[in-house]
Amino acid sequence: MVKSHIDLRGFGIILLLTLLWGFNYPAIKVSNVGFSPIFNALLRSVIASVLGVVYCISVKQPLFHRDVRFFHGFVVGMLFGIEFVCIYLGLLYTNASRAAIFVNFSPFVVAIGAYFFLKEKLGITKIAGLILAFFGAYLVFEGKPKTWNTSMLTGDILEIVAAFLWGATTIYIKKYLAETVHPINTFLYQLVFSIPIMLVCALIIEPKWILDVNSSAIAALAYSSIIVAFASYLAWFKLIHTYPVSQLAVFTFLTPVFGVTFGAIFLGEQLTKGLIFGLVFVSAGIYLTNYKKV
């Protein structure tokens, strides 16, 4: 049933999803202890893909298409795969709290990309959101923790690249797939076609895939694969089909809030003034960029 506004049930679900997504950043850092980063991302895609295929068959949807949509699906999977290579590899060097802010820079990439490629308007509110976001990113860069070193800068840059790739993926899906395929097919294209990209990157970059595997690393991998990559993304696609996407999108600003909070609680990451104020400005920017009067 399609609804014109977000009710209490919808709010509860999106709140839970952003909490799960925020917790995913510390979880990735924990699982990176047991597995090399790119191989870790590869395992995540494989596990979520298997679950996605089972679900797709259960709802009697074709797994793939035999026309140009297959090509577009491959492009989406390639972008998605490189994005997560950057996210997982970046988290080897930078803090989960910083990654949570930089990766969620993607709504601004979407806003700018939609203006140039989808002919969507870029109003004053969105422009104000972009300005706030850039200022917030600057504050995060300046608010270096005591553990700062040059390798953390490498991690930060990788997370920002991931944000751009996430935004590019969203724009590509909106332009070529959103109106022509079932959401589960978009979901599967992202995951399945990301696997060969990640495999090639792992073979080239990582000489050793299995590191210090322990129960925490396995639990974190299971969480990222089953709870986040499969269940939460599937729930998000269903929300998009039920509620106005413009209203749902404004709540994404909660993801970096939870990411920073969980990074401090579970990993003991330092909450610098730059990080806190940067979080406020980036979150406000996300809200304004996605906000739309109804």
Secondary structure as a PSIPRED ss2 file (coil, helix, strand):
# PSIPRED VFORMAT (PSIPRED V4.0)

   1 M C   1.000  0.000  0.000
   2 V C   1.000  0.000  0.000
   3 K C   1.000  0.000  0.000
   4 S C   1.000  0.000  0.000
   5 H C   1.000  0.000  0.000
   6 I C   1.000  0.000  0.000
   7 D C   1.000  0.000  0.000
   8 L H   0.000  1.000  0.000
   9 R H   0.000  1.000  0.000
  10 G H   0.000  1.000  0.000
  11 F H   0.000  1.000  0.000
  12 G H   0.000  1.000  0.000
  13 I H   0.000  1.000  0.000
  14 I H   0.000  1.000  0.000
  15 L H   0.000  1.000  0.000
  16 L H   0.000  1.000  0.000
  17 L H   0.000  1.000  0.000
  18 T H   0.000  1.000  0.000
  19 L H   0.000  1.000  0.000
  20 L H   0.000  1.000  0.000
  21 W H   0.000  1.000  0.000
  22 G H   0.000  1.000  0.000
  23 F H   0.000  1.000  0.000
  24 N H   0.000  1.000  0.000
  25 Y H   0.000  1.000  0.000
  26 P H   0.000  1.000  0.000
  27 A H   0.000  1.000  0.000
  28 I H   0.000  1.000  0.000
  29 K H   0.000  1.000  0.000
  30 V H   0.000  1.000  0.000
  31 S H   0.000  1.000  0.000
  32 N H   0.000  1.000  0.000
  33 V H   0.000  1.000  0.000
  34 G H   0.000  1.000  0.000
  35 F E   0.000  0.000  1.000
  36 S C   1.000  0.000  0.000
  37 P H   0.000  1.000  0.000
  38 I H   0.000  1.000  0.000
  39 F H   0.000  1.000  0.000
  40 N H   0.000  1.000  0.000
  41 A H   0.000  1.000  0.000
  42 L H   0.000  1.000  0.000
  43 L H   0.000  1.000  0.000
  44 R H   0.000  1.000  0.000
  45 S H   0.000  1.000  0.000
  46 V H   0.000  1.000  0.000
  47 I H   0.000  1.000  0.000
  48 A H   0.000  1.000  0.000
  49 S H   0.000  1.000  0.000
  50 V H   0.000  1.000  0.000
  51 L H   0.000  1.000  0.000
  52 G H   0.000  1.000  0.000
  53 V H   0.000  1.000  0.000
  54 V H   0.000  1.000  0.000
  55 Y H   0.000  1.000  0.000
  56 C H   0.000  1.000  0.000
  57 I H   0.000  1.000  0.000
  58 S H   0.000  1.000  0.000
  59 V C   1.000  0.000  0.000
  60 K C   1.000  0.000  0.000
  61 Q C   1.000  0.000  0.000
  62 P C   1.000  0.000  0.000
  63 L C   1.000  0.000  0.000
  64 F C   1.000  0.000  0.000
  65 H C   1.000  0.000  0.000
  66 R C   1.000  0.000  0.000
  67 D C   1.000  0.000  0.000
  68 V H   0.000  1.000  0.000
  69 R H   0.000  1.000  0.000
  70 F H   0.000  1.000  0.000
  71 F H   0.000  1.000  0.000
  72 H H   0.000  1.000  0.000
  73 G H   0.000  1.000  0.000
  74 F H   0.000  1.000  0.000
  75 V H   0.000  1.000  0.000
  76 V H   0.000  1.000  0.000
  77 G H   0.000  1.000  0.000
  78 M H   0.000  1.000  0.000
  79 L H   0.000  1.000  0.000
  80 F H   0.000  1.000  0.000
  81 G H   0.000  1.000  0.000
  82 I H   0.000  1.000  0.000
  83 E H   0.000  1.000  0.000
  84 F H   0.000  1.000  0.000
  85 V H   0.000  1.000  0.000
  86 C H   0.000  1.000  0.000
  87 I H   0.000  1.000  0.000
  88 Y H   0.000  1.000  0.000
  89 L H   0.000  1.000  0.000
  90 G H   0.000  1.000  0.000
  91 L C   1.000  0.000  0.000
  92 L C   1.000  0.000  0.000
  93 Y C   1.000  0.000  0.000
  94 T C   1.000  0.000  0.000
  95 N C   1.000  0.000  0.000
  96 A H   0.000  1.000  0.000
  97 S H   0.000  1.000  0.000
  98 R H   0.000  1.000  0.000
  99 A H   0.000  1.000  0.000
 100 A H   0.000  1.000  0.000
 101 I H   0.000  1.000  0.000
 102 F H   0.000  1.000  0.000
 103 V H   0.000  1.000  0.000
 104 N C   1.000  0.000  0.000
 105 F C   1.000  0.000  0.000
 106 S H   0.000  1.000  0.000
 107 P H   0.000  1.000  0.000
 108 F H   0.000  1.000  0.000
 109 V H   0.000  1.000  0.000
 110 V H   0.000  1.000  0.000
 111 A H   0.000  1.000  0.000
 112 I H   0.000  1.000  0.000
 113 G H   0.000  1.000  0.000
 114 A H   0.000  1.000  0.000
 115 Y H   0.000  1.000  0.000
 116 F H   0.000  1.000  0.000
 117 F H   0.000  1.000  0.000
 118 L C   1.000  0.000  0.000
 119 K C   1.000  0.000  0.000
 120 E C   1.000  0.000  0.000
 121 K C   1.000  0.000  0.000
 122 L C   1.000  0.000  0.000
 123 G C   1.000  0.000  0.000
 124 I H   0.000  1.000  0.000
 125 T H   0.000  1.000  0.000
 126 K H   0.000  1.000  0.000
 127 I H   0.000  1.000  0.000
 128 A H   0.000  1.000  0.000
 129 G H   0.000  1.000  0.000
 130 L H   0.000  1.000  0.000
 131 I H   0.000  1.000  0.000
 132 L H   0.000  1.000  0.000
 133 A H   0.000  1.000  0.000
 134 F H   0.000  1.000  0.000
 135 F H   0.000  1.000  0.000
 136 G H   0.000  1.000  0.000
 137 A H   0.000  1.000  0.000
 138 Y H   0.000  1.000  0.000
 139 L H   0.000  1.000  0.000
 140 V H   0.000  1.000  0.000
 141 F H   0.000  1.000  0.000
 142 E H   0.000  1.000  0.000
 143 G C   1.000  0.000  0.000
 144 K C   1.000  0.000  0.000
 145 P C   1.000  0.000  0.000
 146 K C   1.000  0.000  0.000
 147 T C   1.000  0.000  0.000
 148 W C   1.000  0.000  0.000
 149 N C   1.000  0.000  0.000
 150 T H   0.000  1.000  0.000
 151 S H   0.000  1.000  0.000
 152 M H   0.000  1.000  0.000
 153 L H   0.000  1.000  0.000
 154 T H   0.000  1.000  0.000
 155 G H   0.000  1.000  0.000
 156 D H   0.000  1.000  0.000
 157 I H   0.000  1.000  0.000
 158 L H   0.000  1.000  0.000
 159 E H   0.000  1.000  0.000
 160 I H   0.000  1.000  0.000
 161 V H   0.000  1.000  0.000
 162 A H   0.000  1.000  0.000
 163 A H   0.000  1.000  0.000
 164 F H   0.000  1.000  0.000
 165 L H   0.000  1.000  0.000
 166 W H   0.000  1.000  0.000
 167 G H   0.000  1.000  0.000
 168 A H   0.000  1.000  0.000
 169 T H   0.000  1.000  0.000
 170 T H   0.000  1.000  0.000
 171 I H   0.000  1.000  0.000
 172 Y H   0.000  1.000  0.000
 173 I H   0.000  1.000  0.000
 174 K H   0.000  1.000  0.000
 175 K H   0.000  1.000  0.000
 176 Y H   0.000  1.000  0.000
 177 L C   1.000  0.000  0.000
 178 A C   1.000  0.000  0.000
 179 E C   1.000  0.000  0.000
 180 T C   1.000  0.000  0.000
 181 V C   1.000  0.000  0.000
 182 H C   1.000  0.000  0.000
 183 P H   0.000  1.000  0.000
 184 I H   0.000  1.000  0.000
 185 N H   0.000  1.000  0.000
 186 T H   0.000  1.000  0.000
 187 F H   0.000  1.000  0.000
 188 L H   0.000  1.000  0.000
 189 Y H   0.000  1.000  0.000
 190 Q H   0.000  1.000  0.000
 191 L H   0.000  1.000  0.000
 192 V H   0.000  1.000  0.000
 193 F C   1.000  0.000  0.000
 194 S H   0.000  1.000  0.000
 195 I H   0.000  1.000  0.000
 196 P H   0.000  1.000  0.000
 197 I H   0.000  1.000  0.000
 198 M H   0.000  1.000  0.000
 199 L H   0.000  1.000  0.000
 200 V H   0.000  1.000  0.000
 201 C H   0.000  1.000  0.000
 202 A H   0.000  1.000  0.000
 203 L H   0.000  1.000  0.000
 204 I H   0.000  1.000  0.000
 205 I H   0.000  1.000  0.000
 206 E C   1.000  0.000  0.000
 207 P C   1.000  0.000  0.000
 208 K C   1.000  0.000  0.000
 209 W C   1.000  0.000  0.000
 210 I E   0.000  0.000  1.000
 211 L C   1.000  0.000  0.000
 212 D C   1.000  0.000  0.000
 213 V C   1.000  0.000  0.000
 214 N C   1.000  0.000  0.000
 215 S H   0.000  1.000  0.000
 216 S H   0.000  1.000  0.000
 217 A H   0.000  1.000  0.000
 218 I H   0.000  1.000  0.000
 219 A H   0.000  1.000  0.000
 220 A H   0.000  1.000  0.000
 221 L H   0.000  1.000  0.000
 222 A H   0.000  1.000  0.000
 223 Y H   0.000  1.000  0.000
 224 S H   0.000  1.000  0.000
 225 S H   0.000  1.000  0.000
 226 I H   0.000  1.000  0.000
 227 I H   0.000  1.000  0.000
 228 V H   0.000  1.000  0.000
 229 A H   0.000  1.000  0.000
 230 F H   0.000  1.000  0.000
 231 A H   0.000  1.000  0.000
 232 S H   0.000  1.000  0.000
 233 Y H   0.000  1.000  0.000
 234 L H   0.000  1.000  0.000
 235 A H   0.000  1.000  0.000
 236 W H   0.000  1.000  0.000
 237 F H   0.000  1.000  0.000
 238 K H   0.000  1.000  0.000
 239 L H   0.000  1.000  0.000
 240 I H   0.000  1.000  0.000
 241 H H   0.000  1.000  0.000
 242 T H   0.000  1.000  0.000
 243 Y C   1.000  0.000  0.000
 244 P C   1.000  0.000  0.000
 245 V H   0.000  1.000  0.000
 246 S H   0.000  1.000  0.000
 247 Q H   0.000  1.000  0.000
 248 L H   0.000  1.000  0.000
 249 A H   0.000  1.000  0.000
 250 V H   0.000  1.000  0.000
 251 F H   0.000  1.000  0.000
 252 T H   0.000  1.000  0.000
 253 F H   0.000  1.000  0.000
 254 L H   0.000  1.000  0.000
 255 T H   0.000  1.000  0.000
 256 P H   0.000  1.000  0.000
 257 V H   0.000  1.000  0.000
 258 F H   0.000  1.000  0.000
 259 G H   0.000  1.000  0.000
 260 V H   0.000  1.000  0.000
 261 T H   0.000  1.000  0.000
 262 F H   0.000  1.000  0.000
 263 G H   0.000  1.000  0.000
 264 A H   0.000  1.000  0.000
 265 I H   0.000  1.000  0.000
 266 F H   0.000  1.000  0.000
 267 L H   0.000  1.000  0.000
 268 G C   1.000  0.000  0.000
 269 E C   1.000  0.000  0.000
 270 Q C   1.000  0.000  0.000
 271 L C   1.000  0.000  0.000
 272 T C   1.000  0.000  0.000
 273 K H   0.000  1.000  0.000
 274 G H   0.000  1.000  0.000
 275 L H   0.000  1.000  0.000
 276 I H   0.000  1.000  0.000
 277 F H   0.000  1.000  0.000
 278 G H   0.000  1.000  0.000
 279 L H   0.000  1.000  0.000
 280 V H   0.000  1.000  0.000
 281 F H   0.000  1.000  0.000
 282 V H   0.000  1.000  0.000
 283 S H   0.000  1.000  0.000
 284 A H   0.000  1.000  0.000
 285 G H   0.000  1.000  0.000
 286 I H   0.000  1.000  0.000
 287 Y H   0.000  1.000  0.000
 288 L H   0.000  1.000  0.000
 289 T H   0.000  1.000  0.000
 290 N H   0.000  1.000  0.000
 291 Y C   1.000  0.000  0.000
 292 K C   1.000  0.000  0.000
 293 K C   1.000  0.000  0.000
 294 V C   1.000  0.000  0.000
